[in-house]
């Protein structure tokens, strides 16, 4: 199935038709009309049917009156940071479920969209606001794609382009593997959205079977691992997933991935004061990173009001980074964005989503 057909198939089902063939028959659409519709939405990023002038007016009216929607996500609230660089959107889906996505307009020409792959998350990492809210459902590929389409349209209105997309919003992407990879196809399609694979990053808490599967895809999409601790004892306390796939199994999967793809892996490490920021943790992390295509991103922690954990102070982060660099570990300290609107890493949580039930 082409990216165009995938897009039409999922949009058709949202409008009550049983897929691509039923949609084409219902509206008497030939392939070139489908191509015009898809191009207008995915490449030209139109906001309404009126803007699709390549289609006859009567067809546009039939599509709109028939319930065919260009967007599967509807903005409920859009918040802007005080510095104007970050926008956070709360989006409602067809069943009332709500998810969040973030646009970061970096200084220069880099513009990154952080998108969600699930409504909520089942993995309950202790430092993550999404995990505290519990899990609702997986998103469909079109619901993932349309988060990017919304913010890409905002950028286009400013004369800007999307340069990067990261699957680092709500949810665990590899727990919704097929839909995420379909969304990647839509984002990458040169006849549509047209974002190169190397400008897309998928982050995972460390689902080992899916890391192996991702290696076999032979796509040049970036892989990021949410590591956050170098030992089983500590990582198990912070991330329950470590009880299923401990550090040794996770790192073995990463080594297999690097051997197959020859691509760099990015390791995300949220800095938590008095928890994972001591010298011993830095030395243990350095041992894990030695001799591979590995890069560590040290992330300032963005606490939510109900969080028990606190972030490491900047001087300690610099000392931790220096210890890693002394072990020849490539390391970057990430600059936080959108803290004033709770859009920074670890803060996303749609307040309308159900909280995890107390055990």
Secondary structure, 3 states (H helix, E strand, C coil): CCHHHHHHHHHHHHCCCCCHHHHHHHHCCCHHHHHHHHHHHHCCCCCCHHHCCCCCHHHHHHHHHCCCCCCCCEEEEEEECCCCCEEEEEEECCCCCEEEEEEEECCCCCEEEECCCEEECCCCCCCCHHHHHCEEEECCHHHHHHHHHHHHHHHHHCCCCCCEEEECCCCCHHHHHHHHHHHHHHHHCCCCCCCCHHHEEEEECCCHHHHHHHHHHCCCCEEEEECCCCCHHHHHHHCHHHHCCCHHHHHHHHHHHHHHHCCCEEEEEEEECCCCCCHHHHHHHHHHHCCCCEEEEEEECCCCCCCCCCECCHHHHHHHHHHHHHCCCEEEEECCCCHHHCCCCCCCCCCCCCCCCCC
